[in-house]
Amino acid sequence: MRKIIHIAVFFSLIFCATNQSFGQRIASVDPDIVIKEPLYTKYLKEVISFDKKDFDTLFFEFFQKQSDSKITLTKEEYYTYTIKIAIYSVKLGLLYKDQKEESDKAKQERFNKSYAEYLKSKP
């Protein structure tokens, strides 16, 4: 009986591993993904080397521009800021292993930001 249980567990593990390995990637419904992914690749090395001061400067600049009613960021400018902030979240997850889950969530939130929503929020 134990041998049957061991075999069943073994095949279950194999099935789960191959199911995830060979599963198809779901296509993103985000129309701006063609802008976001190249920006992520372009700025990854730069932002990973940021220190806290660099990030604070970036975040403050973004916050000022986003809240200024006289300034409307272009799509590329907006996504450059949000993607850089997302990348910094990844860095924090790498530095602080106990905060990996929170940093992944923050990265995803920033990556999911929409330019259309930004435009709607402008007066």
C-alpha positions in Angstrom: 0.0 0.0 0.0 2.8 2.4 0.9 4.5 1.7 -2.4 1.3 2.6 -4.3 1.0 5.9 -2.4 4.6 6.7 -3.1 4.1 6.1 -6.8 0.9 8.2 -6.9 2.7 11.1 -5.2 5.6 10.8 -7.5 3.4 10.9 -10.6 1.4 13.7 -9.2 4.5 15.8 -8.7 5.7 15.0 -12.2 2.3 16.0 -13.6 2.3 19.3 -11.7 5.8 20.1 -12.8 5.3 19.3 -16.5 1.9 21.0 -16.5 3.5 24.3 -15.4 6.6 23.9 -17.5 4.8 23.3 -20.8 1.7 25.4 -20.2 1.1 28.1 -22.7 1.7 31.7 -21.7 -1.5 33.7 -21.6 -1.4 36.6 -23.9 -1.6 39.9 -22.1 -4.8 42.0 -22.7 -2.8 45.2 -22.0 -2.6 47.1 -25.3 0.5 49.0 -24.0 2.6 45.9 -23.2 4.5 46.6 -26.4 5.7 49.8 -24.8 6.2 48.5 -21.3 8.3 45.5 -22.0 11.0 47.2 -24.0 11.2 50.0 -21.4 11.6 47.3 -18.7 14.5 45.8 -20.6 16.0 49.2 -21.4 16.1 50.5 -17.8 16.6 47.3 -15.8 20.4 47.6 -15.3 20.2 51.4 -14.7 17.5 51.1 -12.0 19.0 48.1 -10.3 22.1 50.3 -9.7 20.0 53.1 -8.1 20.5 53.9 -4.5 17.7 55.2 -2.2 18.5 58.8 -3.0 18.2 58.1 -6.8 14.9 56.4 -6.3 13.5 59.1 -4.0 14.5 61.7 -6.7 12.8 59.7 -9.4 9.6 59.1 -7.3 9.3 62.7 -6.2 9.8 63.9 -9.8 7.1 61.5 -11.0 4.7 62.5 -8.2 5.2 66.2 -9.0 4.6 65.8 -12.7 1.7 63.5 -12.2 -0.1 65.9 -9.8 0.7 69.1 -11.8 -2.4 70.0 -13.7 -0.3 72.0 -16.2 1.8 69.1 -17.2 0.5 66.0 -19.1 3.1 63.3 -19.5 3.4 61.5 -22.8 2.7 57.8 -22.9 6.3 57.0 -23.0 7.3 59.4 -20.2 4.5 58.0 -18.0 5.5 54.4 -18.6 9.1 55.2 -18.2 8.4 56.4 -14.6 6.1 53.6 -13.7 8.4 50.9 -15.1 11.4 52.3 -13.3 9.5 52.3 -10.1 8.4 48.7 -10.7 12.1 47.7 -11.4 13.1 49.3 -8.1 10.5 47.2 -6.4 12.2 44.1 -7.9 15.5 45.3 -6.5 14.0 45.7 -3.0 12.7 42.1 -3.3 16.2 40.9 -4.1 17.8 42.8 -1.2 15.2 41.9 1.4 14.1 38.3 0.9 11.5 38.6 3.6 9.7 41.3 1.6 9.8 39.5 -1.8 6.1 39.0 -1.9 5.3 42.6 -1.2 7.9 43.8 -3.7 6.4 41.5 -6.4 3.0 42.9 -5.7 4.2 46.5 -5.9 6.0 45.7 -9.1 2.8 44.2 -10.6 0.8 47.2 -9.5 3.2 49.6 -11.1 3.4 47.5 -14.2 -0.4 47.4 -14.5 -0.7 51.2 -14.4 -2.6 52.5 -17.4 -1.9 55.6 -19.4 -5.6 55.9 -20.1 -6.4 55.9 -16.4 -3.7 58.6 -15.9 -5.3 60.8 -18.5 -8.8 60.3 -16.9 -7.3 61.5 -13.6 -6.0 64.8 -15.1 -8.4 67.8 -14.7 
